[in-house]
């Protein structure tokens, strides 16, 4: 169960606004922060953020703040609230107590104070969401007049109530931001539906024999997706059984060993998806490569993801040869997947399109992920 932490900024607080501009909006160069960190800390942050600038915030080191700070874990949700507005939403990536770093990042501007903001947290996947705080109050079932002060956290009792209804705060708030109603996790109904899907799967032909040529094409396409993901600056994952095949064919073995660290999805639902891209603590895209056998097995793995995380909004993409497009469409629009809205959620990318993008970006060392993802086709007209 992920913790939820809230940091309150009084509206028109000049000191907080300056600090927010300096280390949230502008972010912090890695070299500046790393001058004050141990080598082990630098490695952790490099593994998470690569070469990107850092989003950093801190709190005063009081006894009350320290007790909440000690509860923080990588992957926990964190919000910065200004007045009655959720200004920033993100994930706790790493925390440290560091007076020297605090002194370098944030100066006391008023009141003649000399103590700093030594309880420091690095924020992954930050997004300025600018959503009314009243939406959060409603989700967590606080009273309408609930008032924030300083650095606080949501109680275990309220967390349990929230997670009994929803999958995770980040995706729920993002869905509300786009004007959509968040999905509740329908535990009993979707468990029955998933059992039905698996029963149908057992009767399907997903275990067709795969020829060496077809297997080679499957691995080739996995590698193309891995390579494009790396150029886009994401972490990449393929199932452990396939990693050795890619290493043998393409001499690549730099798969992230802690790929599922910090994400909101149980590892067992991600481990066997053909290719997954991850941006910091968020899944960026999931791909199932279907060369010649049944499309159903890939859709089943996607259904597991949507059942446990119905508010997730990252692309779920079936990758197959162009001549299989119609077969993919028929499977995606089956009544079995209607409640999961697969006709809207699952998209199609042809081998031919991926080869085209791969060729187009062959000389590039970096690309934007949208170069590929925006070419994925929906089955909703």
N, C-alpha and C positions, 0 to 999 in steps of 0.2 A: 504494500500500500504506500503510494508516494505521498510524502509530506507536501504541504502547501504553505509557503512563506509569503508574507505581505510586508512591504516597506512603504511607509507613509511619508509623503512629502507635502507639507502644508502649501497651499496655493500661494504664489508670489513670495516664496521663501528664496531670497536672492542667493544665499550661500548654497542651498541644495540645487538650485537651477544651474549655477556655475559648475558645480561638481558633476551634475548630470550631463551637461554639455561636454565637459572635458573627458569623461571616462565611459559614458554610455553613447552619446550621439557621435562624438569624434572617435571614440575607441582609443586604445592604447597600443603603441608600437611594442612588439614583443621584447625587443632589446631593452627598452626602458624598464619593463616589469622584471625581466629576467635578471637584471643587475642585482636585485634584492632577494632572489629565490635560490634555494638549494638546487643542485643538479637533478636530484630525483624529482623535484617539483617541475622543473623545466621539461623533463622528459614526459611527464604526465600531460602537461598542457600542450606540448608539441604533438603528442599522439591524438589529442582531441581536436585541436584547432589547425594543425598543419602550420602554414605560414601566415595565417590570417591575423589581423589585429584583434586585440582582446577587449571584451566588454567586462568592466570591473565595477563593483560597488562595495561599500563597506558600512559597518555600524560601529557605534561607540562601544567600548569594551566594559559594559556594566554587567553586574551579576545576572540581571534578568535577560539581557541580550545574549550573554554567554550561554545560558541554559538552552535557549532556542538555537543558537549557533551550533551547539554540540549535537543537536538532533539532525542537522543537515547532512544529506547524502547525495552523491551524484545521481542525477535524474529527477530529483525533487523539483516541483514547480515553484517558481518565484515570480511575484508581481511587484511592480513599483506603481503606487497609486498616488496621484496628485489631486488633491481636493476630492471631488466626486467622480474622478475618471481614472480608469485603469490605463496608465500611460505606457507601461512596458510589460511584456510577458516573455518568460524564458525558462530555462532549465539550469539548475545548479550543476556546474561542471566540476568545480574544485573549490575548496575553501582553505584558508590559511590565516594564522594570526601573525601579523607582520607590521610592527610599528614603523620601521624604516620605509617600507613600500607605501604605507598609508601617508606618511609625512611627505613623500615625494609626489603623490597623486593629488592629495587634497589639503588645502591650507585653511586654517581657521580664519574666517573673514570678519566675524563679529563677536561681541561679548568677551573678548580677551581670553578665550579658553586656550589651553595649551595641549589638552589631550586630543588624540586623533581618532580616526575611524579604523581601528586596528583589526576588527573582525571582517576579513575580506573574503568576498566570494566572486568567482569568475563565472560569468553567465553564458551558457550555450544557447544557440538558436534564438537570440533576442529579436523581438519584433515589436515595434511601436503600434499597439493595437487601438488605443484611444476609444475604449469602450466604457459606457457608464458603469460605475462600481455597483450600481443597483442590480445589474445582471448577475454579478457574483453573489450578492446578498441573497437573491432569490434562489440561486442554485444550491447554496450551502444552507439555506433555510434559517438565516439570521433574521432578527427583527428589523423592520424597515429603518428604525432610527439607530442601527448599529454604527458606532463611531470608531474610527481607527486612531491609533497613536503609535508612532515610532515603528519598531520592528516587532512583528507578531507572527504567530503561526496558527493554523487551524487545529482544533482539538481532535483527538483520535475518534471521539464519538461522532463528530460532524463529518470527518473523513469517511468513516464507515458508512454513514447514511448516503454520502455522495457516491462512493464507489459501488454501493448496492444498486444505484440507478444508472451511473454513467461509467464510461471506460477511462477517460483521463481529462483533466482540466484543460490542457493546452488545445486539444482538438475541439472540445465542446465550445470554448470561447471563440475559437477561430470560426466555427460554424455559425455562432450567433452573430459574429462580426459581418458575415456575408449575408445576413438576413434570413438564414435558415434555422429551423427548429432543430435542436440537438436530439439525436436518437437516444433512447434509453436502452440499456442492455436487457433484452427480454430473455432472461436466463432459461426458463423452462421451455418457452415456445421455440427458441432457437436451438436448444439442445435437441429437442424432438426433430426439428428440421434437419440439423446436421446428421443425426442418426439416419434419417431418411436418405440424405445425400450419400452417405457412406454405403448404405444398403444398395442403392442404385449403382454406385461405383463398383461394388463387388460383382454386379451382374454385367458390367460393361467390359469392353475389350481393351482396357488400358494396359494389360500385360502382353500386348502383342510383341513378338520377337523383333528385335531391332538389329539390322544388318550393320557390319562394321562401317560401311560408307555412311549410313544414316547417323550412326553414333559420332563419326568424325564431323559431320555437318553440325550436329548439336553442340559439340565442344567448340567448333569454330565460331559459332554464333555466341556462345557464352563468352568466349575470349573477346569478341568484338565489343560486347556490352561492358565487360570488365575494363577494357582499354578506354572506351569512351567515358566510363564513370571516373576513372583515374584522371583523365584529362579535364573532367569537370570539377575536380577537386574533392570528390566524395570518397569515403571508405567503401570498399567493395567486398562482397561475400558471395561465394558459391558453396554448395554442399561439400562437406569434407571428402566424400567419395569422388567428387569431380575435380577437386583441387589438384590431385596428383596427375590427372589427365592433362589439365592445362599446363602444369609445370613441365610435364614430359614433352608436350607439343610446342610450347611457347616460352619455356625457361623462365616462367614467372611464378614466384611463391610468396609474394608479399601480401598475403591475405591477413586481415586484422584478426588477431587471435581472440580479442575480447570484443567481437563485433556487436553483440547484443547488450553490452554494458550501457546502462542508462536509458535504454529505450523503453517505451511503455508496453511492449508486447513480449509475452513469454517466449523464451528462446526456441522452444520446441515448435512454435508455429512459423518460425523464420528459417530454421536450419536447413530445411529441404527445398526451399524455393530456389530455382535455378540461378538467378542473379538478383542481388539486392544492393542498392546504393544507399549509403547513410551519410547525412550531413550533420556532423557533431552528434547530438543525441536524438536526432529525428530520422526516420526512414524517409528517403527522398523518392524512391521508386522501387517497385518489385516487378520482376520479369519472369515469366514462365515460357520456356522455349519448347515448342511442340513441332517437331520435324515431320513425323509421319504417323505416329501412334495417336491414340485417342486424346482429344483436347480435355477430357473430363478430369483427369488427374490434376492438371494444373489449376483448373477452376475449383477443385475441391480444396486445394491448399489456399487459394484466395478466399474461399468461403470461410475457412477457419479464421483467417485474419479479420474478416469483416464481422464475424460473429462475436469475437472477443473485443474488437475495437471498431464499433459501428460508426464512430464519428471521425475516423481517420480519413484524411483527404489526399494522401499521396497516390500517384497513378499505379494502377494494377494493369499490367500490360501482357497480353498474349503475343508471343513472337512466333511466326510461322511463315512458310513460303506463301507467296501471293496466291497461288492456286488453291490454298486451303482457307482463304478468307471466308467463303460462304459457310464452310463447315464450322469455323469458329463462331460466326454470327448465329448459326442455329443453336449451338451449345450455350452461348452466352444468354440468349433470349429464352431458354427453356423455362417452363413454369417453376421448376425446382428452385431456380435462383431468383424468382421474381421478388420475394420479400427482401432480398439483399440488394435489390436494384442494380444487378450486374449489367443490365443494358445501359445504365448510365455510368457505372463505376469502372467497368473493365473495358480497356481499349485494345486496339490491334496495331501491331507494327509488322510489316513484312520483312523477310530476309533481304529482299531487294532494296528496301528503303534504308535498312541499317547498313548494308554494303555501300550504298550511295553516300550516306553521312560519313561512314568510316573513311571512304576514299577522299571525300571533300576535306576532311580534317586531318588527313594523314601526316601533313607536314606541320601541324599545329601541336605545340606542347600543352596548350590549355584551350578549353572550349567552354561555352556556357551550356549547362545541361539542357536548356530549352531548345538547343539546336536539334536534339533528338526527340525530347519529350513532346514538343509542340507538333511533331509529325505523327504522333499516335492518333489513330482514328477511333471515334466513338461510334457505337451502333445505334445511337439515338439521332434521328434526323432533325 
